[in-house]
Amino acid sequence: MYKTVTVIGGGASGLMAAYQAARCGARVLLFERNPNLGRKILISGKGRCNLTNIKGIEDFIENIPGNGKFLYGSLARFSNTDLIAFFENMGLKTKVERGGRVFPVTNRSLDVVKTLEKAVLDAGVSIRYNSRVKTLIIDKGCIRAIKLFDSEEVFNCDSAVVATGGLSYPSTGSTGDGYTLARQAGHTITPLMPSLVPLTTGEEWVKQLQGLTLKNVEITFYLREKKVTTIFGEMLFTHFGVSGPVILTLSRDVVEHLGEPIQLSINLKPALNQTELEKRLERDFKRYERKFFKNALNDLLPKKIIPVFIKLCGIDPEKPVNQITREEKQKIIAILTDLRVTITGCRPKEAVVTRGGVSVKEINPKTMESRIVKGLFFAGEVIDVDGLTGGYNLQAAFSTGYLAGIHAAAVE
């Protein structure tokens, strides 16, 4: 007799769960609240979709600071190499870029969605679009059916997979429905916060740098003037503040302290120590000794930041370079190595992932089945698991979806 599996959510984890359940012989019905699948996949990796990372499992876990150890079982069963092979077998070639990040060769996230859509349809999955699940019907500790918003229709099932995503990017449909469904089943939802999120700043000059990317900079997070952490990488200035890989990574720690005095220190020249930087500045100023200060920084800084930098230094831009004092040179070096921005908030609707979710203590890590309700499974971002940028979050979604799908099809 066929098992009936309902999958709630047509993102990465839901599509993988539906595909695996159907391949295991279950009758699968996938409910997607949007008129199309994979909306968040489409915007991931700036529209290129960073599928996974080639790092080994231990390194993978290290890059998932939010309950990464919970994923040992799912990553062992469906690893990054398994995911790459899955897409290759489906005809979607992949490539490895800086930092071990894996992308489709086509650089198109739409191709990832199309590949997954074709896979589930070929496996026999039935998809109901524009269908938002309202209620889990539970009887005697077992999932029995689901019910939709704006409909009296009840869909009976032997098992259900909640794969609705988190609260990040509500425009994609991730509005927290899964947490409501989990609470109906008696699950604990750990505190929810945006993670990997752009940050807003208080300084007006930041807006003048909109669109400027700084590579190979060192950012230090200060909380109440105490150093918390320092990381190295690439950042971006925006009309509201700062973003980019290094900022998104730091944001995970910053967000929980919003409302407290927070500053980020940007070292524009981390490869040079104090002595080396002094020598570099002397060399540049000797080369431009007959020019004004405003024309002497082109070798040292990106053109766009120079007017802002000069203003922050408090040095007359028309001052001849050969008249700049030692104290002024020290001020230049101080700002080069410690350019401060004050963090005032974040952009929660633009968060890459949600931190928090269904408590991992209440989910079996070997199956993704609820420890509270038999036949109820969870997959993807709805679970209290979150990683850094680099393909780790999508891999977690696919791996948990894989386990949820195969075990949902086998539930007695």
Secondary structure, DSSP 4 states (H G I P E B T S, - for coil): ---EEEEE--SHHHHHHHHHHHHTT-EEEEE-SSSSS-HHHHHGGGGT---EE---HHHHHHT-TBTGGGGHHHHHHS-HHHHHHHHHHTT--EEEEGGGEEEETT--HHHHHHHHHHHHHHTT-EEE-S--EEEEEEETTEEEEEEETT---EEE-SEEEE----SS-GGGT-SSHHHHHHHHTT--EEEEEEES--EEES-THHHHTTT-EEEEEEEEEEETTEEEEEEEEEEEE-SSEEESHHHHHHHHHHGGGTTS-EEEEEES-TTS-HHHHHHHHHHHHHHTTTSBGGGS-TTTS-GGGHHHHHHHHT--TTSBGGG--HHHHHHHHHHHH-EEEEEEEE-GGG-SEEEEEE-GGGB-TTT-BBSSSBTEEE-GGGBS-B--TTTHHHHHHHHHHHHHHHHHHH--
